[in-house]
């Protein structure tokens, strides 16, 4: 059913959950984009590789 057909309680509850989930995801991605990345881990060679 949809919001038009009378199932408004579930429809609006799920709608608010979707909006909140999108908001949390955007804030998480925005926070991850502003943090500087660690350079220390990138310089170490991966295990299992053979150095020339």
Secondary structure, DSSP 8 states (H G I E B T S, - for coil): --GGGT-HHHHHHHHHHHHHHHHHHHHHHHHHHHS---SHHHHS--TT----
